[in-house]
Amino acid sequence: MKPAGRILILTASHLCRNPRVVKEATTLGAAGYDVTVMTISAQTRFEQMDVELIRSLPFQRVVIDYASSSPLAQIGDFYQRSATFAARWVCAHLGIESARTLGPSAALLRFARSHPADLTIVHTEIPIWAAQYLIRDGRRVAVDVEDWYSEDLLYADRTSRPIRLLRRAESFVLNHCAYSFATAQSMADALVAAYRCPPPIVVRNSFPLQPLSRADRPPADGPPSFIWFSQTIGPGRGLELFFSAWAKTRHPSRVFLLGDERPGYRQNLLARLPPARRDDVKFIPLVTPEQLPAKLAEFDLGLALEPHWPPNRDITITNKILQYMNAGLALIATDTQGQSEVMRAAPDAGLLVTAHETTALAHRLDALLGDPARLRAMQLASRAAAAREFSWERETPRVLDAVARALAAPLTR
């Protein structure tokens, strides 16, 4: 018998840039729930990717449309961008916080209130802000803390962020929701310490086990290749410190960076390298979510270079490190709290490193690059850990159990 229940999932991100929502909606839709995902459509390129992504998935999608060429959408987009820009200026210069600094908050809240659901699950910062009003309306709401938004971004970007507003929203929602998810035990512990809330359920950012991995291919004939990927190739992601160490290695290797480049960043990054090493760095355009697993399996070592600051980067387990494991890559992971959790469970899958110790890192990289048998053993251990513990198949029961319990519990104001 299929479970009964209408589930509304709210996100302010395109689905092609928010894989956790896609995995959750697919899992719940496949289990028989009536699932609707609401997104904000802001860029034509990503809208096209979203349409292709959900074509055969078991849920429906509705959008607040700012991306189409219709006059109404264009007017709405201009108004929204202007309002957000003004709100951020006021926040940065006058210290007056409002939800408008986050984006189309009022539009999202209006939509959520107009869409009936037995359970509303919120992702990303605008939906978490909206969730406090939905809970006060008497709605049953769950929250997935993919990132700790009030403790994210670099110093320069935080000046126009409504930090106090986000903290109030996070505190209220985590203390009044039907359940909450966090991406790592370290994140769950930090949220409990900050907000005295019930402990979130840990659901990692893993992915369905892909059919083919680097471990299924023979060792590479050429020099080993590193891969680093993100939606944006830019500062504050650990690349600068890694390149300082990598430039000192003696054994040949190549580095590939996959994502959309922030203007001017390529030149700044390559300037850190001796001219002879610059041709060993390649930039790859962003690929679709469907293409990414096979693409990653073409390389040998995955770079998970998360910094310790801001706090969110320290305590989360990102998509990146778990996708590398899924693809069977040896890991080069900085010793954040979240990534240390992963490496304790899979110590033979790669190197846990301290990024700012560039000389020590260079020696460790060089030793690994010069030992093909050890590199191969790490790749096999990485893939085995993904199959054993770090795949979405291992997380699915926790998701289904939390939803079933929430829907079975009495709804109280």
C-alpha positions in Angstrom: 0.0 0.0 0.0 1.4 3.4 -1.0 1.8 6.0 1.7 -0.6 8.9 1.7 0.5 12.5 2.0 1.1 15.6 0.0 4.6 16.9 0.4 5.8 20.4 -0.6 9.5 20.9 -0.9 10.7 24.5 -1.0 14.1 25.7 -2.3 15.3 29.0 -3.6 17.8 27.3 -6.0 17.7 25.8 -9.4 17.4 22.0 -9.1 20.6 21.5 -11.2 22.4 23.4 -8.5 20.6 21.7 -5.5 21.0 18.0 -5.9 20.0 17.2 -2.3 16.4 18.4 -3.1 16.4 16.2 -6.2 17.4 13.2 -4.3 14.9 13.8 -1.5 12.0 14.5 -3.9 12.9 11.4 -6.0 13.1 9.2 -3.0 9.7 10.4 -1.6 8.0 10.3 -5.0 9.2 6.8 -5.7 7.8 5.8 -2.3 4.4 6.9 -3.4 4.0 10.4 -1.9 2.5 13.2 -3.9 5.5 15.5 -4.1 5.7 19.0 -5.5 9.0 20.9 -5.5 8.9 24.7 -5.7 11.9 26.5 -7.1 12.8 30.0 -8.2 13.8 30.2 -11.8 16.3 33.0 -12.3 18.6 32.0 -15.2 17.5 30.7 -18.6 20.6 28.4 -18.8 19.8 26.6 -15.5 16.1 26.5 -16.3 16.8 24.5 -19.4 19.0 22.1 -17.3 16.2 21.8 -14.7 13.6 20.8 -17.3 15.9 18.1 -18.7 16.8 16.9 -15.2 13.3 16.2 -14.0 11.9 14.8 -17.2 11.5 11.3 -15.9 11.5 11.9 -12.1 8.5 11.0 -9.9 7.6 14.5 -8.7 6.2 17.7 -10.2 7.9 21.1 -10.2 6.5 24.6 -10.1 8.5 27.8 -10.4 8.4 31.4 -9.5 9.5 32.6 -12.9 12.0 35.3 -13.4 13.9 33.7 -16.3 11.5 33.6 -19.2 11.3 36.2 -21.9 7.7 37.2 -21.2 7.1 40.8 -20.3 5.6 39.9 -16.9 8.6 37.8 -16.0 11.0 40.5 -17.1 9.3 43.1 -15.1 9.2 40.9 -12.1 12.9 40.1 -12.5 13.8 43.8 -12.7 11.7 44.7 -9.7 13.1 41.8 -7.6 16.7 42.5 -8.5 16.3 46.2 -7.7 14.6 45.5 -4.4 17.3 43.0 -3.4 20.1 45.4 -4.3 18.5 48.2 -2.4 17.9 46.0 0.7 21.5 44.8 0.7 22.8 48.4 0.5 20.6 49.4 3.4 21.8 46.3 5.4 25.5 47.0 4.6 25.4 50.8 5.2 22.7 51.3 7.8 22.6 47.9 9.5 18.9 47.5 8.9 18.1 43.8 8.1 15.2 42.5 6.1 14.4 39.2 4.2 14.6 41.1 0.9 18.4 41.0 1.1 18.1 37.2 0.5 16.0 37.5 -2.7 12.3 37.0 -3.5 11.3 36.1 0.1 7.7 37.5 0.0 6.9 35.8 -3.3 8.1 32.4 -1.9 6.1 32.8 1.3 3.0 33.7 -0.7 3.3 30.7 -2.9 3.9 28.3 0.0 0.9 29.6 1.9 -1.3 29.1 -1.2 -0.2 25.5 -1.8 -1.8 22.9 0.5 0.5 20.2 1.9 0.5 17.7 4.7 4.2 18.3 5.2 6.4 21.1 3.9 10.2 20.5 3.8 12.4 23.6 3.5 15.8 23.9 2.0 18.1 26.9 1.5 17.9 30.2 3.4 14.8 31.9 2.0 12.6 28.9 2.7 14.1 28.6 6.2 13.1 32.2 6.8 9.6 31.5 5.5 9.2 28.4 7.6 8.8 30.3 10.8 5.6 31.9 9.4 4.3 28.6 8.0 4.8 27.0 11.4 2.9 29.9 13.1 0.1 29.3 10.5 -0.2 25.8 11.8 1.6 24.0 9.0 3.7 20.8 9.6 7.2 21.8 8.6 10.5 20.0 8.4 13.9 21.6 7.8 17.0 20.3 6.0 20.0 22.4 7.0 22.2 21.8 4.0 24.3 24.7 5.1 24.4 26.8 8.3 23.5 30.0 6.5 24.0 32.5 9.3 27.6 31.1 9.7 28.5 31.1 6.0 30.3 33.3 3.4 33.5 35.3 3.6 33.8 38.5 5.7 33.4 40.8 2.7 30.2 39.0 1.7 28.7 39.0 5.2 28.4 42.8 5.4 25.1 42.8 3.4 23.8 39.6 5.0 20.9 39.7 7.5 22.8 37.6 10.1 20.6 38.4 13.1 17.5 37.7 11.0 18.9 34.4 9.8 19.8 33.3 13.3 16.4 34.1 14.7 14.8 32.1 11.9 17.1 29.1 12.3 16.5 29.1 16.0 12.8 29.2 15.8 12.5 26.7 13.0 14.9 24.1 14.5 13.0 24.3 17.8 9.5 24.0 16.3 9.8 21.8 13.2 8.6 18.2 12.9 12.1 17.1 12.3 15.4 18.4 11.0 18.3 17.0 8.9 22.0 18.0 9.0 24.7 17.0 6.7 27.2 15.8 9.3 27.4 14.9 13.0 29.6 17.9 13.6 27.0 20.2 12.1 24.2 18.6 14.1 26.3 19.1 17.3 27.0 22.7 16.4 23.3 23.5 15.8 22.3 21.9 19.2 25.0 24.0 21.0 24.0 27.2 19.3 20.2 26.9 19.5 19.5 24.3 22.2 17.3 22.5 19.7 16.4 18.8 19.4 19.3 17.0 17.7 19.0 17.0 13.9 19.1 13.6 12.1 22.3 13.2 10.1 21.7 12.6 6.4 24.9 13.0 4.4 25.2 14.7 1.0 25.9 11.3 -0.7 24.7 10.2 -4.1 23.2 7.0 -5.6 26.1 4.6 -6.2 27.2 5.2 -9.8 27.6 2.1 -12.0 31.2 2.8 -13.2 34.0 4.4 -11.3 37.7 5.1 -11.6 38.3 1.8 -9.7 36.8 -0.1 -12.7 39.3 1.4 -15.2 42.9 0.3 -15.5 45.6 2.6 -14.0 46.3 5.7 -16.1 49.2 5.6 -18.6 50.0 9.3 -18.2 50.8 11.3 -15.1 48.1 11.3 -12.3 45.4 13.9 -12.6 43.7 15.9 -9.8 40.2 17.1 -10.2 38.4 19.9 -8.2 34.9 21.0 -9.0 32.3 23.4 -7.9 29.6 25.6 -9.4 32.0 28.5 -9.2 35.8 28.5 -9.5 36.8 31.4 -7.2 38.6 32.5 -4.1 38.0 31.2 -0.6 37.9 27.5 -1.6 41.4 26.4 -0.7 42.8 26.4 -4.2 45.4 29.1 -3.5 47.0 27.1 -0.7 46.9 23.8 -2.7 48.6 25.4 -5.7 51.4 26.7 -3.4 52.0 23.2 -2.3 51.5 21.5 -5.7 54.0 23.9 -7.3 56.7 22.3 -5.1 56.1 18.7 -6.2 58.6 17.0 -8.4 56.7 14.0 -9.8 54.5 15.0 -12.9 50.8 15.5 -12.5 48.0 17.6 -13.8 45.2 19.6 -12.2 41.7 20.0 -13.7 39.3 22.6 -12.4 35.6 22.2 -13.3 33.0 24.9 -13.0 32.1 28.4 -14.0 35.1 30.8 -13.6 34.7 34.0 -11.6 36.1 36.8 -13.9 39.8 37.3 -13.5 40.3 34.4 -11.1 42.1 32.2 -13.6 44.9 34.8 -14.1 45.3 35.3 -10.3 45.5 31.6 -9.7 48.0 30.8 -12.5 50.2 33.7 -11.4 51.0 31.7 -8.2 52.7 29.0 -10.3 56.0 28.9 -12.1 55.5 29.4 -15.9 56.6 25.8 -16.5 53.7 24.4 -14.5 50.9 26.5 -15.8 50.2 24.3 -18.8 49.5 21.4 -16.4 46.4 23.2 -15.2 43.2 22.8 -17.3 39.8 24.5 -16.9 36.6 22.6 -17.7 33.2 24.2 -18.2 30.4 23.3 -15.8 28.6 20.1 -16.8 25.1 18.9 -16.1 24.4 16.8 -12.9 23.8 13.8 -15.1 27.2 14.1 -16.7 29.2 14.8 -13.6 29.6 11.2 -12.1 31.1 9.8 -15.3 33.2 12.9 -15.8 34.8 12.6 -12.3 35.7 9.0 -13.0 38.1 10.1 -15.7 40.5 11.5 -13.0 42.7 10.0 -10.3 42.6 12.2 -7.2 39.8 14.4 -5.9 40.5 17.7 -4.2 38.3 18.5 -1.2 40.0 21.7 0.0 37.4 23.1 2.4 38.7 25.8 4.8 38.0 26.0 8.5 36.3 29.4 8.1 33.5 30.3 7.8 32.2 27.9 10.4 29.7 26.3 8.0 32.6 25.1 5.8 34.3 23.5 8.8 31.3 21.5 10.1 29.6 20.3 6.9 30.3 17.4 4.6 30.0 18.8 1.1 28.8 17.0 -2.0 32.3 17.1 -3.3 34.1 14.6 -1.1 31.3 12.1 -1.3 31.1 12.3 -5.1 34.8 11.7 -5.3 34.4 8.5 -3.3 31.4 7.5 -5.5 33.6 7.9 -8.5 36.4 5.9 -7.0 39.0 8.7 -6.6 41.8 8.9 -4.1 41.0 11.8 -1.7 43.0 14.9 -0.8 40.9 16.3 2.0 41.6 19.2 4.4 41.1 18.4 8.1 37.8 20.2 8.6 35.5 18.7 11.2 33.1 17.4 8.6 35.7 15.9 6.3 37.6 14.4 9.3 34.3 12.4 10.0 34.5 10.9 6.5 38.2 10.1 6.7 37.9 8.4 10.1 35.4 6.1 8.5 37.6 5.5 5.4 41.2 6.2 6.5 42.7 4.3 3.5 40.8 6.3 0.9 43.3 9.2 0.7 45.2 11.9 2.6 43.8 14.1 5.4 45.9 17.2 5.2 46.4 20.6 6.8 46.2 23.1 4.0 48.3 25.9 5.4 51.3 23.6 5.9 52.3 23.8 2.2 55.8 22.3 2.5 54.5 19.2 4.4 51.6 18.9 1.9 54.1 19.1 -1.0 56.1 16.2 0.5 53.0 14.1 1.0 51.6 14.7 -2.4 55.0 13.9 -4.0 55.3 10.6 -2.1 51.8 9.6 -3.3 52.4 10.7 -6.9 55.5 8.6 -7.0 53.8 5.5 -5.7 51.2 4.2 -8.3 50.4 1.1 -6.3 49.5 3.2 -3.2 47.4 5.5 -5.3 45.5 2.6 -6.8 44.9 1.1 -3.3 43.4 4.4 -2.2 41.1 4.5 -5.2 39.8 1.0 -4.4 39.3 1.9 -0.7 37.5 5.1 -1.6 35.0 3.3 -3.9 34.5 0.5 -1.3 33.7 3.1 1.4 31.1 4.7 -0.9 29.5 1.3 -1.4 29.7 0.4 2.3 28.6 3.7 3.9 28.7 6.8 1.8 25.9 6.3 -0.8 22.4 7.7 -1.0 21.0 4.2 -0.7 22.4 4.2 2.9 20.6 7.5 3.7 17.2 6.7 2.1 15.8 4.7 5.1 16.4 7.7 7.4 14.6 10.1 5.1 11.6 7.8 4.7 11.4 7.1 8.4 11.5 10.8 9.3 8.8 11.7 6.9 6.5 8.8 7.9 6.9 9.7 11.6 6.2 13.4 10.9 3.0 12.6 9.0 1.8 10.2 11.7 2.4 12.6 14.5 -0.5 14.9 15.6 -0.3 18.4 14.2 -0.1 21.0 17.0 0.3 24.7 16.8 
